[in-house]
Each structure stands twice: as structure tokens, then as C-alpha cells.
């Protein structure tokens, strides 16, 4: 079912106001820009709250954080990691197991602002069609990046990884990185909607792995209110994750979106005028069933 992009979230805006219908989007942008600012405060203002970058950092000279994907590439390349790097990676993995692995894509990755902008313009200009890529391609890309490290003895993928290039560019000047960023923007705008983040990016593929067990989830807990406006499908970057939870007519089918590829971006919550969606946890459905069974026993 196709939906006119002119009406995405318009009913929600009318009912909740513009801020209410963009709350999670605004929080995401504030978080992404805030993280960038924290890293730039040191070099630009001499305020060293965080030292390093998204690949490896030290917060308040106490908390080490390491990108586990980059660490895995380093190990595959034959480099023995330091204990601090390993502990930093474990902290990051535990964090994303709690909040959802692909929350990194929606709330942290600086490239998300670029791809979201391309998606916004694509919808605004009503651009249709384009190339189709399997969403499994990103897992092939992930495997290839690790094999590249194994056979070259270096983290060769990081030299052309757009996410890493943007990170380096923010500190040392974008230079040629602008070409890669512009290329992804054009790719998402004219060739494939959500093409990079949704189909090709190995970083997103990696973070979907801890996302399999993540606790924080979006739930269609009021799915009986759904009026089939399709706005949630229109704005979701991984729309295939919504249907099982939203359209599960059987009460035994969980309303919780359990897919590891949900980015927990919150846009479905924003644009739903019926307040079908909310942030919850992966145990919501089972806890509701336990409560119902206890009531039955007491009665």
C-alpha cells in the first residue's frame, strides 16, 4: 500500500502538536549533536570531558569505551588488544544489549543525519523506484570487512568506512571525506531509499547482533487502536520489523517489536495519532500473561 508522503504524521501533529509529533526525532538529533560536541570540546575549547573519538575514548579520565566492531577487526588483523580496549568494548556491548544494538544507528552515528536528510527529501520530492538490495547484503558486507582484515593484516575497511571517515573528518577536516558523504547522500536520495543504513552498512549489521538480546524495545501495546493509516510504515527505516507486532491478531503474538534490526528511533511513536506505540521492554508480553494467569488462579 502506497501512502502520499504529504500526509505522514499530519494527524499526529494536529492532535499532539508539532513538538509532540517530533519528540523522539528531536531527542535523537540533540543526542547525536551532543555527542559530537563532547568530542570537539577538547580540541576546540580545551574542555576534556571526553578524549578520543567514537572508535576509542576515555570519559572523565575514568571510563574507557571502545567500538567492539573496530576491536574485532583489529583482532582479525592479528593485533593483540590491550586490556583497556577489551574492557571498553565489553562496556559498549553491555550498554547496547540493554538499549538495543541498532540504537547506535539512530542515536549515535553521525552519518544517520545525512541519510535521514536524503530520505526526507526523497519523500518530499516523491521520488519513487530505484535499485533494490537485499537487507541481508549488510551481513555479507560485515563478513567481507572481517575477512579483509584477516587476509590483509590491517583494518583496511576503516580506510573507506564512511562512518569512520566522518568521525576523522570532524577532528582533522573533512577533505575528501565530503565526497564519500555526498556519495551516500546521492545514493540514498536517487538510487535506494535507506539504501546505505538499511541495506549495506556493516556497522549496522554488527550492532544488530547485540540487538538480538536487547531489553529496551518499542511495543505496539495499543495495537487495537490502529486505524491502518500506515504512517508508521512510511517513516520506519526498517519497516519490515513492525508488521509482526502490529498485525498480530492472535493475543499470544507479542506486541513487542523483537527484531534485532529495529533502531529504536521512536519515529513510529511520534507519527502515530492513535498512540499505538511506546517504549517498553522485551518481557512486556510475558509479564502481562503472568499477571493474567495469576488473576485467573485467584478467581
Backbone as CSV, one residue per row, in Angstrom:
resi,resn,N_x,N_y,N_z,CA_x,CA_y,CA_z,C_x,C_y,C_z
1,UNK,0.848,-1.190,0.000,0.000,0.000,0.000,0.884,1.240,0.000
2,UNK,0.671,2.107,-0.981,1.462,3.335,-1.044,0.756,4.441,-0.293
3,UNK,1.534,5.339,0.247,0.991,6.422,1.039,1.539,7.733,0.518
4,UNK,0.718,8.720,0.400,1.187,10.035,-0.025,2.055,10.632,1.062
5,UNK,3.276,10.987,0.710,4.208,11.487,1.716,3.783,12.825,2.294
6,UNK,2.784,13.476,1.677,2.337,14.767,2.186,1.618,14.634,3.510
7,UNK,1.202,13.417,3.828,0.346,13.248,4.995,1.008,12.484,6.126
8,UNK,2.301,12.189,6.016,2.974,11.473,7.088,2.878,12.266,8.386
9,UNK,2.216,11.687,9.380,2.190,12.285,10.700,1.354,13.539,10.833
10,UNK,0.606,13.919,9.793,-0.172,15.154,9.870,-1.272,15.068,10.924
11,UNK,-1.893,13.910,11.020,-2.934,13.741,12.046,-2.322,13.795,13.436
12,UNK,-1.142,13.205,13.583,-0.447,13.249,14.871,-0.084,14.683,15.238
13,UNK,0.358,15.459,14.255,0.685,16.863,14.509,-0.560,17.626,14.956
14,UNK,-1.683,17.351,14.297,-2.928,18.032,14.649,-3.367,17.701,16.071
15,UNK,-3.109,16.441,16.487,-3.580,16.004,17.803,-2.575,16.279,18.916
16,UNK,-1.274,16.109,18.616,-0.253,16.222,19.658,0.563,17.493,19.571
17,UNK,0.370,18.253,18.481,1.204,19.419,18.249,2.490,19.014,17.552
18,UNK,3.169,19.999,16.924,4.376,19.674,16.160,5.459,19.085,17.056
19,UNK,5.666,19.651,18.224,6.693,19.132,19.126,6.367,17.728,19.591
20,UNK,5.108,17.488,19.916,4.710,16.160,20.370,4.868,15.107,19.295
21,UNK,4.713,15.500,18.023,4.826,14.564,16.913,6.258,14.443,16.396
22,UNK,7.189,15.156,17.011,8.604,15.070,16.626,9.508,14.911,17.851
23,UNK,8.938,14.545,18.968,9.684,14.494,20.230,10.913,13.607,20.137
24,UNK,10.731,12.374,19.687,11.856,11.436,19.673,12.854,11.799,18.589
25,UNK,12.379,12.345,17.488,13.298,12.800,16.450,14.190,13.922,16.968
26,UNK,13.607,14.872,17.675,14.383,15.981,18.224,15.365,15.504,19.287
27,UNK,14.957,14.546,20.106,15.859,13.996,21.119,17.033,13.267,20.471
28,UNK,16.757,12.577,19.371,17.835,11.891,18.653,18.837,12.887,18.097
29,UNK,18.335,13.947,17.471,19.246,14.939,16.902,20.061,15.618,18.003
30,UNK,19.408,15.919,19.128,20.130,16.539,20.243,21.208,15.599,20.766
31,UNK,20.913,14.305,20.814,21.889,13.322,21.293,23.062,13.206,20.328
32,UNK,22.769,13.083,19.037,23.835,12.962,18.040,24.747,14.184,18.040
33,UNK,24.143,15.363,18.028,24.941,16.591,18.009,25.659,16.798,19.345
34,UNK,25.019,16.375,20.443,25.650,16.492,21.756,26.885,15.622,21.874
35,UNK,26.825,14.417,21.309,27.981,13.516,21.334,29.131,14.119,20.525
36,UNK,28.805,14.651,19.347,29.836,15.302,18.526,30.464,16.467,19.296
37,UNK,29.617,17.261,19.951,30.108,18.419,20.709,31.031,17.995,21.839
38,UNK,30.696,16.912,22.530,31.543,16.432,23.624,32.954,16.103,23.127
39,UNK,33.017,15.484,21.940,34.325,15.129,21.393,35.095,16.363,20.920
40,UNK,34.359,17.391,20.473,35.015,18.582,19.941,35.397,19.599,21.007
41,UNK,34.804,19.473,22.210,35.086,20.436,23.273,36.575,20.470,23.639
42,UNK,37.193,19.298,23.638,38.614,19.229,23.989,39.491,19.970,22.995
43,UNK,39.473,19.535,21.717,40.347,20.193,20.737,40.024,21.666,20.516
44,UNK,38.752,22.040,20.594,38.365,23.414,20.263,38.360,24.355,21.463
45,UNK,38.000,23.825,22.645,37.857,24.714,23.803,38.726,24.313,24.985
46,UNK,39.447,23.209,24.850,40.304,22.771,25.947,39.543,22.164,27.108
47,UNK,38.292,21.787,26.881,37.475,21.155,27.930,37.440,19.665,27.632
48,UNK,38.235,18.903,28.340,38.424,17.485,28.003,37.513,16.587,28.834
49,UNK,36.229,16.652,28.561,35.291,15.720,29.197,35.477,14.335,28.602
50,UNK,35.594,14.302,27.286,35.812,13.044,26.567,37.053,13.201,25.701
51,UNK,37.939,12.237,25.772,39.136,12.229,24.931,39.023,11.079,23.931
52,UNK,39.359,11.353,22.687,39.317,10.310,21.674,38.221,10.555,20.661
53,UNK,37.630,9.467,20.177,36.548,9.558,19.207,35.615,8.364,19.405
54,UNK,34.677,8.184,18.477,33.708,7.095,18.638,34.367,5.720,18.560
55,UNK,35.533,5.634,17.978,36.226,4.354,17.888,36.823,3.949,19.228
56,UNK,37.391,4.926,19.935,38.004,4.656,21.234,38.078,5.960,22.011
57,UNK,37.566,5.941,23.234,37.525,7.187,24.000,37.706,6.913,25.488
58,UNK,37.984,7.991,26.212,38.106,7.934,27.669,37.304,9.105,28.229
59,UNK,36.285,8.799,29.021,35.415,9.825,29.579,35.828,10.147,31.007
60,UNK,36.053,11.436,31.263,36.443,11.925,32.591,37.671,11.189,33.132
61,UNK,38.532,10.747,32.209,39.768,10.035,32.565,39.513,8.755,33.362
62,UNK,38.267,8.256,33.293,37.924,7.070,34.074,37.297,5.972,33.212
63,UNK,36.311,6.336,32.400,35.504,5.347,31.684,36.027,5.121,30.270
64,UNK,36.619,3.939,29.997,37.071,3.648,28.633,35.923,3.072,27.805
65,UNK,35.827,3.510,26.568,34.833,2.984,25.641,35.530,2.660,24.328
66,UNK,35.241,1.476,23.792,35.863,1.029,22.550,34.790,0.482,21.624
67,UNK,34.861,0.868,20.358,33.946,0.310,19.361,34.253,-1.177,19.196
68,UNK,33.333,-2.071,19.589,33.630,-3.507,19.507,33.813,-4.010,18.080
69,UNK,33.173,-3.360,17.129,33.349,-3.745,15.721,34.779,-3.471,15.272
70,UNK,35.295,-2.306,15.639,36.670,-1.973,15.291,37.645,-2.896,16.020
71,UNK,37.359,-3.208,17.274,38.224,-4.115,18.036,38.256,-5.492,17.393
72,UNK,37.098,-5.965,16.917,37.043,-7.276,16.269,37.872,-7.273,14.995
73,UNK,37.800,-6.192,14.237,38.636,-6.089,13.037,40.113,-6.134,13.410
74,UNK,40.475,-5.458,14.491,41.864,-5.434,14.936,42.344,-6.834,15.301
75,UNK,41.505,-7.573,15.999,41.857,-8.940,16.385,42.004,-9.821,15.143
76,UNK,41.054,-9.670,14.187,41.118,-10.451,12.949,42.385,-10.128,12.173
77,UNK,42.870,-8.903,12.320,44.093,-8.495,11.614,45.351,-8.990,12.316
78,UNK,45.180,-9.632,13.473,46.317,-10.211,14.176,46.922,-9.336,15.237
79,UNK,46.229,-8.268,15.617,46.754,-7.373,16.649,46.216,-7.789,18.017
80,UNK,47.085,-7.853,18.989,46.690,-8.212,20.342,46.185,-6.953,21.056
81,UNK,44.911,-6.906,21.430,44.366,-5.683,22.041,44.811,-5.521,23.487
82,UNK,44.868,-4.282,23.925,45.169,-4.005,25.317,43.945,-4.292,26.174
83,UNK,44.183,-4.521,27.465,43.092,-4.844,28.382,42.071,-3.717,28.452
84,UNK,42.547,-2.470,28.370,41.634,-1.322,28.423,40.687,-1.333,27.230
85,UNK,41.199,-1.698,26.063,40.367,-1.746,24.862,39.304,-2.836,24.984
86,UNK,39.683,-3.976,25.523,38.738,-5.077,25.690,37.647,-4.705,26.688
87,UNK,38.057,-4.130,27.817,37.061,-3.738,28.823,36.142,-2.651,28.274
88,UNK,36.695,-1.731,27.476,35.873,-0.689,26.866,34.855,-1.256,25.899
89,UNK,35.260,-2.273,25.138,34.342,-2.916,24.201,33.239,-3.668,24.936
90,UNK,33.598,-4.321,26.034,32.593,-5.050,26.817,31.556,-4.091,27.407
91,UNK,32.002,-2.931,27.860,31.071,-1.929,28.394,30.084,-1.499,27.315
92,UNK,30.603,-1.267,26.098,29.753,-0.842,24.987,28.744,-1.937,24.629
93,UNK,29.200,-3.187,24.584,28.307,-4.292,24.235,27.189,-4.435,25.267
94,UNK,27.553,-4.364,26.545,26.537,-4.463,27.602,25.532,-3.326,27.476
95,UNK,26.011,-2.128,27.185,25.125,-0.976,27.024,24.128,-1.214,25.899
96,UNK,24.612,-1.714,24.763,23.707,-1.905,23.628,22.833,-3.145,23.768
97,UNK,23.222,-4.080,24.592,22.305,-5.174,24.926,21.119,-4.630,25.715
98,UNK,21.362,-3.617,26.520,20.290,-3.012,27.316,19.393,-2.117,26.466
99,UNK,19.979,-1.256,25.647,19.175,-0.239,24.955,18.872,-0.587,23.503
100,UNK,19.392,-1.691,22.998,19.137,-2.059,21.609,20.345,-1.764,20.750
101,UNK,20.897,-2.816,20.133,22.142,-2.665,19.395,22.090,-1.610,18.312
102,UNK,21.001,-1.585,17.540,20.947,-0.628,16.441,20.462,0.744,16.885
103,UNK,20.316,0.933,18.190,20.147,2.293,18.695,21.362,3.130,18.329
104,UNK,22.510,2.464,18.181,23.714,3.166,17.723,23.435,3.886,16.411
105,UNK,22.738,3.212,15.499,22.487,3.778,14.172,21.618,5.024,14.242
106,UNK,20.599,4.998,15.106,19.632,6.090,15.157,20.032,7.208,16.104
107,UNK,20.794,6.887,17.148,21.055,7.862,18.208,22.493,8.342,18.283
108,UNK,23.434,7.621,17.678,24.859,7.962,17.822,25.517,8.267,16.489
109,UNK,25.335,7.416,15.507,26.058,7.520,14.240,25.839,8.880,13.575
110,UNK,26.907,9.633,13.303,26.744,10.947,12.674,26.246,10.870,11.238
111,UNK,26.469,9.729,10.585,26.028,9.575,9.202,24.505,9.456,9.117
112,UNK,23.861,9.115,10.214,22.404,8.982,10.227,21.714,10.294,9.862
113,UNK,22.308,11.418,10.265,21.735,12.719,9.925,21.732,12.911,8.413
114,UNK,22.785,12.444,7.753,22.908,12.572,6.299,21.871,11.698,5.599
115,UNK,21.773,10.449,6.016,20.853,9.525,5.345,19.391,9.864,5.642
116,UNK,19.117,10.340,6.850,17.757,10.777,7.167,17.368,11.993,6.324
117,UNK,18.321,12.890,6.098,18.053,14.064,5.267,17.736,13.648,3.835
118,UNK,18.474,12.675,3.335,18.207,12.165,1.990,16.826,11.524,1.925
119,UNK,16.472,10.766,2.959,15.156,10.143,2.994,14.043,11.175,3.055
120,UNK,14.265,12.245,3.831,13.273,13.312,3.939,13.028,13.968,2.582
121,UNK,14.115,14.287,1.870,13.977,14.925,0.565,13.375,13.969,-0.458
122,UNK,13.741,12.711,-0.361,13.184,11.714,-1.295,11.667,11.651,-1.141
123,UNK,11.195,11.677,0.111,9.757,11.657,0.352,9.107,12.980,-0.058
124,UNK,9.766,14.083,0.264,9.204,15.389,-0.058,9.076,15.578,-1.571
125,UNK,10.081,15.107,-2.306,10.049,15.242,-3.762,9.311,14.079,-4.431
126,UNK,8.831,13.120,-3.598,8.055,11.981,-4.083,8.811,11.183,-5.143
127,UNK,10.079,10.925,-4.856,10.895,10.116,-5.750,10.578,8.650,-5.525
128,UNK,10.281,7.944,-6.555,9.885,6.549,-6.451,10.912,5.645,-7.113
129,UNK,10.764,4.363,-6.845,11.584,3.370,-7.510,13.029,3.408,-7.055
130,UNK,13.903,2.907,-7.917,15.313,2.840,-7.592,15.778,1.408,-7.462
131,UNK,17.042,1.238,-7.181,17.637,-0.096,-7.071,17.176,-0.794,-5.792
132,UNK,17.068,-2.084,-5.873,16.679,-2.887,-4.715,17.859,-3.737,-4.267
133,UNK,18.135,-3.683,-2.981,19.185,-4.507,-2.378,18.568,-5.317,-1.247
134,UNK,18.973,-6.554,-1.140,18.518,-7.360,-0.015,19.073,-6.779,1.284
135,UNK,18.255,-6.793,2.320,18.735,-6.319,3.623,19.793,-7.248,4.199
136,UNK,19.918,-8.440,3.640,20.964,-9.354,4.088,22.336,-8.962,3.539
137,UNK,22.342,-8.044,2.561,23.620,-7.638,1.965,24.553,-7.053,3.010
138,UNK,23.989,-6.344,4.010,24.836,-5.721,5.032,25.609,-6.767,5.825
139,UNK,25.037,-7.969,5.978,25.744,-9.033,6.701,26.884,-9.600,5.844
140,UNK,26.669,-9.629,4.533,27.772,-10.007,3.643,28.881,-8.965,3.706
141,UNK,28.490,-7.701,3.761,29.476,-6.622,3.890,30.252,-6.746,5.200
142,UNK,29.545,-7.106,6.270,30.191,-7.301,7.568,31.212,-8.421,7.486
143,UNK,30.806,-9.547,6.909,31.718,-10.676,6.773,32.928,-10.337,5.912
144,UNK,32.687,-9.599,4.836,33.790,-9.221,3.944,34.781,-8.288,4.638
145,UNK,34.268,-7.365,5.477,35.175,-6.450,6.179,36.073,-7.206,7.153
146,UNK,35.529,-8.248,7.790,36.332,-9.041,8.719,37.339,-9.913,7.978
147,UNK,36.910,-10.479,6.836,37.833,-11.278,6.029,38.937,-10.397,5.453
148,UNK,38.593,-9.162,5.118,39.584,-8.224,4.612,40.669,-7.969,5.651
149,UNK,40.241,-7.823,6.909,41.205,-7.632,7.993,42.073,-8.879,8.184
150,UNK,41.436,-10.050,8.076,42.152,-11.310,8.275,43.232,-11.518,7.217
151,UNK,42.898,-11.244,5.958,43.824,-11.557,4.870,44.824,-10.439,4.574
152,UNK,44.522,-9.219,5.008,45.465,-8.126,4.769,46.310,-7.795,5.989
153,UNK,45.881,-8.282,7.166,46.619,-7.963,8.385,46.465,-6.517,8.809
154,UNK,45.416,-5.859,8.303,45.177,-4.460,8.660,43.672,-4.213,8.677
155,UNK,43.290,-3.110,9.308,41.870,-2.745,9.331,41.557,-1.924,8.087
156,UNK,41.689,-2.591,6.942,41.587,-1.908,5.657,40.210,-1.279,5.452
157,UNK,39.175,-1.916,5.968,37.820,-1.382,5.780,37.678,0.002,6.398
158,UNK,38.377,0.236,7.499,38.242,1.521,8.188,38.766,2.682,7.353
159,UNK,39.590,2.392,6.349,40.091,3.462,5.484,38.998,4.035,4.595
160,UNK,37.979,3.204,4.295,36.899,3.651,3.414,35.533,3.590,4.088
161,UNK,35.517,3.216,5.376,34.256,3.165,6.110,33.719,4.592,6.257
162,UNK,32.559,4.907,5.664,32.049,6.284,5.727,31.844,6.792,7.150
163,UNK,31.417,5.906,8.057,31.207,6.313,9.450,32.526,6.772,10.062
164,UNK,33.583,5.985,9.865,34.904,6.346,10.393,35.447,7.596,9.721
165,UNK,35.162,7.744,8.428,35.657,8.920,7.708,35.016,10.196,8.234
166,UNK,33.734,10.131,8.550,33.055,11.303,9.116,33.637,11.633,10.483
167,UNK,33.884,10.594,11.306,34.474,10.816,12.626,35.832,11.503,12.505
168,UNK,36.692,10.985,11.616,38.015,11.589,11.439,37.895,12.998,10.884
169,UNK,36.944,13.178,9.956,36.775,14.475,9.333,36.364,15.558,10.304
170,UNK,35.573,15.187,11.325,35.131,16.178,12.309,36.307,16.733,13.115
171,UNK,37.351,15.923,13.260,38.504,16.344,14.063,39.627,16.937,13.221
172,UNK,39.832,16.364,12.026,41.006,16.747,11.250,40.658,17.432,9.932
173,UNK,39.369,17.705,9.719,38.947,18.302,8.457,38.437,17.239,7.511
174,UNK,37.329,17.524,6.875,36.674,16.507,6.058,37.469,16.158,4.811
175,UNK,37.994,17.171,4.110,38.768,16.884,2.908,37.981,16.021,1.934
176,UNK,38.626,14.930,1.494,37.997,14.017,0.548,36.822,13.255,1.119
177,UNK,36.674,13.268,2.445,35.547,12.557,3.066,34.214,13.136,2.606
178,UNK,34.230,14.427,2.232,33.000,15.034,1.738,32.466,14.282,0.526
179,UNK,33.363,13.766,-0.306,32.940,13.044,-1.499,32.190,11.771,-1.123
180,UNK,32.689,11.066,-0.090,32.012,9.856,0.351,30.651,10.175,0.959
181,UNK,30.606,11.227,1.770,29.344,11.624,2.392,28.336,12.045,1.329
182,UNK,28.800,12.839,0.373,27.917,13.267,-0.716,27.458,12.078,-1.538
183,UNK,28.364,11.113,-1.738,28.006,9.915,-2.495,26.903,9.126,-1.823
184,UNK,26.985,8.970,-0.504,25.941,8.243,0.226,24.635,9.019,0.204
185,UNK,24.724,10.340,0.336,23.520,11.168,0.278,22.823,10.998,-1.073
186,UNK,23.582,11.076,-2.157,23.020,10.922,-3.503,22.481,9.506,-3.706
187,UNK,23.219,8.520,-3.174,22.790,7.120,-3.283,21.430,6.921,-2.621
188,UNK,21.266,7.435,-1.403,20.006,7.286,-0.685,18.895,8.125,-1.305
189,UNK,19.252,9.269,-1.860,18.252,10.167,-2.420,17.709,9.660,-3.749
190,UNK,18.593,9.241,-4.649,18.158,8.928,-6.009,18.165,7.439,-6.356
191,UNK,18.944,6.644,-5.652,19.116,5.255,-6.071,18.353,4.267,-5.199
192,UNK,18.457,4.400,-3.874,17.819,3.415,-2.997,17.430,4.061,-1.677
193,UNK,16.142,4.068,-1.349,15.666,4.661,-0.102,16.224,3.884,1.093
194,UNK,16.826,4.596,2.028,17.500,3.964,3.166,18.503,2.915,2.680
195,UNK,19.108,3.181,1.532,19.978,2.181,0.911,21.207,1.852,1.731
196,UNK,21.898,2.885,2.235,23.123,2.605,2.969,22.833,2.006,4.342
197,UNK,22.100,2.728,5.175,21.859,2.256,6.548,21.010,0.988,6.586
198,UNK,20.029,0.903,5.691,19.087,-0.202,5.762,19.499,-1.454,5.023
199,UNK,20.484,-1.334,4.111,20.796,-2.487,3.284,22.279,-2.826,3.175
200,UNK,23.153,-1.844,3.334,24.563,-2.080,3.029,25.520,-1.918,4.201
201,UNK,25.214,-1.086,5.170,26.189,-0.720,6.195,26.559,-1.886,7.115
202,UNK,27.825,-2.293,7.134,28.239,-3.394,8.015,28.251,-3.004,9.492
203,UNK,28.354,-1.695,9.786,28.310,-1.250,11.177,26.946,-1.557,11.776
204,UNK,25.883,-1.229,11.034,24.539,-1.549,11.488,24.333,-3.046,11.625
205,UNK,24.899,-3.810,10.679,24.801,-5.267,10.753,25.456,-5.786,12.028
206,UNK,26.616,-5.224,12.356,27.313,-5.666,13.570,26.489,-5.367,14.813
207,UNK,25.968,-4.143,14.910,25.248,-3.763,16.123,23.888,-4.437,16.241
208,UNK,23.407,-5.030,15.155,22.170,-5.807,15.263,22.385,-7.093,16.051
209,UNK,23.640,-7.537,16.165,23.928,-8.789,16.882,23.642,-8.652,18.372
210,UNK,24.196,-7.645,19.089,23.769,-7.472,20.481,22.297,-7.073,20.580
211,UNK,21.756,-6.526,19.473,20.346,-6.156,19.458,19.407,-7.345,19.561
212,UNK,19.911,-8.547,19.274,19.075,-9.740,19.385,18.584,-9.968,20.805
213,UNK,19.390,-9.521,21.781,19.038,-9.749,23.189,18.657,-8.471,23.909
214,UNK,18.520,-7.367,23.193,18.329,-6.082,23.857,17.031,-6.026,24.660
215,UNK,17.093,-5.304,25.764,15.970,-5.209,26.700,14.983,-4.117,26.277
216,UNK,15.498,-2.939,25.981,14.626,-1.831,25.580,14.031,-2.118,24.207
217,UNK,12.702,-2.009,24.105,12.017,-2.309,22.859,10.868,-1.335,22.627
218,UNK,10.499,-1.194,21.364,9.268,-0.488,21.016,8.143,-1.514,21.017
219,UNK,7.016,-1.148,21.596,5.877,-2.060,21.676,4.631,-1.422,21.074
220,UNK,3.911,-2.197,20.285,2.601,-1.771,19.773,1.548,-2.198,20.790
221,UNK,1.713,-1.722,22.015,0.905,-2.208,23.130,-0.571,-1.848,23.001
222,UNK,-0.886,-0.827,22.196,-2.294,-0.447,21.983,-2.674,-0.699,20.528
223,UNK,-2.247,-1.847,19.997,-2.450,-2.117,18.569,-3.910,-2.218,18.169
224,UNK,-4.791,-2.435,19.148,-6.218,-2.486,18.823,-6.740,-1.123,18.372
225,UNK,-5.981,-0.058,18.670,-6.389,1.284,18.240,-5.977,1.591,16.806
226,UNK,-5.128,0.771,16.206,-4.566,1.054,14.879,-5.679,1.272,13.862
227,UNK,-5.596,2.379,13.112,-6.593,2.685,12.082,-6.034,2.493,10.669
228,UNK,-4.910,1.791,10.562,-4.291,1.467,9.264,-3.927,2.698,8.443
229,UNK,-3.499,3.762,9.110,-3.094,4.969,8.366,-1.770,4.753,7.647
230,UNK,-0.960,3.801,8.114,0.316,3.417,7.518,1.436,4.428,7.718
231,UNK,1.211,5.440,8.544,2.272,6.432,8.763,3.505,5.804,9.398
232,UNK,3.305,4.848,10.301,4.450,4.209,10.959,5.313,3.462,9.957
233,UNK,4.665,2.787,8.983,5.419,2.084,7.949,6.153,3.069,7.048
234,UNK,5.534,4.222,6.813,6.122,5.209,5.913,7.409,5.796,6.474
235,UNK,7.471,6.006,7.796,8.636,6.677,8.374,9.685,5.710,8.905
236,UNK,9.343,4.450,9.078,10.274,3.493,9.685,11.404,3.141,8.718
237,UNK,12.657,3.242,9.137,13.774,2.871,8.263,13.915,1.357,8.093
238,UNK,13.248,0.593,8.949,13.273,-0.879,8.873,11.835,-1.378,8.979
239,UNK,11.009,-0.963,8.042,9.557,-1.171,8.171,9.149,-2.632,8.293
240,UNK,9.996,-3.549,7.877,9.658,-4.963,7.971,9.547,-5.438,9.418
241,UNK,10.065,-4.654,10.366,10.049,-5.096,11.762,8.708,-4.815,12.444
242,UNK,7.878,-3.953,11.829,6.656,-3.504,12.501,5.529,-4.520,12.423
243,UNK,5.326,-5.101,11.249,4.121,-5.893,10.995,3.878,-7.026,11.993
244,UNK,4.889,-7.837,12.350,4.593,-8.945,13.277,3.992,-8.478,14.594
245,UNK,4.459,-7.356,15.119,3.946,-6.867,16.400,2.621,-6.140,16.233
246,UNK,2.503,-5.359,15.170,1.310,-4.536,14.984,0.122,-5.338,14.497
247,UNK,0.360,-6.296,13.613,-0.731,-7.035,12.983,-0.931,-8.423,13.571
248,UNK,-0.343,-8.666,14.734,-0.523,-9.967,15.376,-1.913,-10.074,15.976
249,UNK,-2.852,-10.596,15.189,-4.238,-10.659,15.643,-4.398,-11.602,16.839
250,UNK,-3.582,-12.659,16.861,-3.629,-13.613,17.973,-3.056,-12.945,19.224
251,UNK,-3.786,-13.005,20.321,-3.323,-12.361,21.559,-2.031,-12.959,22.078
252,UNK,-1.689,-14.164,21.598,-0.453,-14.797,22.041,0.764,-14.294,21.269
253,UNK,0.525,-13.516,20.193,1.624,-12.916,19.456,1.990,-11.612,20.137
254,UNK,3.237,-11.486,20.539,3.674,-10.334,21.319,3.516,-9.028,20.544
255,UNK,3.059,-7.966,21.202,3.025,-6.645,20.564,4.396,-5.972,20.560
256,UNK,5.370,-6.600,21.182,6.716,-6.034,21.276,7.481,-6.305,19.982
257,UNK,8.120,-5.274,19.441,8.959,-5.441,18.251,10.272,-6.070,18.689
258,UNK,10.451,-7.325,18.352,11.592,-8.090,18.846,12.726,-8.211,17.833
259,UNK,12.546,-7.669,16.649,13.591,-7.773,15.630,14.854,-7.049,16.060
260,UNK,15.987,-7.671,15.783,17.277,-7.068,16.113,17.581,-5.861,15.233
261,UNK,16.825,-5.690,14.156,17.094,-4.580,13.253,16.264,-3.338,13.541
262,UNK,15.406,-3.377,14.552,14.731,-2.154,14.982,15.774,-1.207,15.554
263,UNK,15.759,0.043,15.113,16.762,1.011,15.559,16.316,1.792,16.795
264,UNK,15.135,1.511,17.312,14.603,2.249,18.474,14.643,3.758,18.233
265,UNK,14.353,4.157,16.989,14.402,5.587,16.668,13.206,6.343,17.229
266,UNK,12.095,5.651,17.457,10.929,6.291,18.042,10.040,7.038,17.068
267,UNK,10.337,6.981,15.771,9.520,7.717,14.815,8.101,7.160,14.720
268,UNK,7.951,5.855,14.870,6.599,5.280,14.845,5.772,5.818,16.012
269,UNK,6.428,6.074,17.148,5.734,6.651,18.308,5.324,8.089,17.990
270,UNK,6.230,8.830,17.368,5.973,10.232,17.036,4.765,10.394,16.126
271,UNK,4.732,9.636,15.021,3.765,9.916,13.961,2.422,9.229,14.169
272,UNK,2.309,8.402,15.192,1.050,7.677,15.407,0.071,8.532,16.201
273,UNK,-1.002,8.941,15.549,-2.010,9.773,16.214,-2.809,8.983,17.237
274,UNK,-2.825,7.667,17.099,-3.598,6.816,17.996,-2.788,6.331,19.199
275,UNK,-1.542,6.752,19.292,-0.649,6.347,20.387,-0.613,4.830,20.551
276,UNK,-0.431,4.156,19.410,-0.345,2.695,19.410,0.973,2.230,20.013
277,UNK,2.044,2.975,19.744,3.392,2.546,20.110,3.904,3.282,21.343
278,UNK,4.802,2.629,22.038,5.512,3.244,23.165,6.790,2.457,23.404
279,UNK,7.731,3.056,24.107,8.916,2.313,24.511,8.561,1.421,25.686
280,UNK,9.050,0.192,25.625,8.762,-0.783,26.675,9.988,-1.680,26.829
281,UNK,9.773,-2.942,27.156,10.872,-3.901,27.322,10.478,-5.232,26.718
282,UNK,11.459,-6.065,26.461,11.218,-7.307,25.741,10.355,-8.289,26.540
283,UNK,10.214,-8.097,27.848,9.462,-9.030,28.679,8.023,-8.580,28.904
284,UNK,7.612,-7.520,28.232,6.279,-6.958,28.457,5.185,-7.989,28.252
285,UNK,5.227,-8.706,27.135,4.147,-9.631,26.801,4.071,-10.766,27.811
286,UNK,5.234,-11.329,28.182,5.241,-12.444,29.130,4.779,-11.995,30.504
287,UNK,5.145,-10.756,30.903,4.722,-10.273,32.207,3.217,-10.054,32.241
288,UNK,2.662,-9.597,31.110,1.212,-9.426,31.044,0.504,-10.770,31.152
289,UNK,1.063,-11.791,30.483,0.458,-13.116,30.560,0.550,-13.685,31.968
290,UNK,1.681,-13.459,32.645,1.829,-13.944,34.017,0.814,-13.283,34.930
291,UNK,0.588,-11.989,34.741,-0.392,-11.266,35.551,-1.789,-11.813,35.296
292,UNK,-2.083,-12.077,34.013,-3.413,-12.609,33.700,-3.612,-13.985,34.305
293,UNK,-2.567,-14.826,34.249,-2.688,-16.174,34.820,-2.873,-16.110,36.333
294,UNK,-2.165,-15.191,36.989,-2.323,-15.044,38.443,-3.739,-14.614,38.815
295,UNK,-4.325,-13.742,37.993,-5.703,-13.313,38.247,-6.665,-14.469,38.088
296,UNK,-6.394,-15.318,37.063,-7.245,-16.471,36.839,-7.181,-17.444,38.007
297,UNK,-5.965,-17.649,38.537,-5.789,-18.572,39.662,-6.525,-18.048,40.891
298,UNK,-6.387,-16.738,41.163,-7.048,-16.158,42.339,-8.578,-16.181,42.232
299,UNK,-9.074,-16.091,40.978,-10.520,-16.135,40.815,-11.052,-17.558,40.873
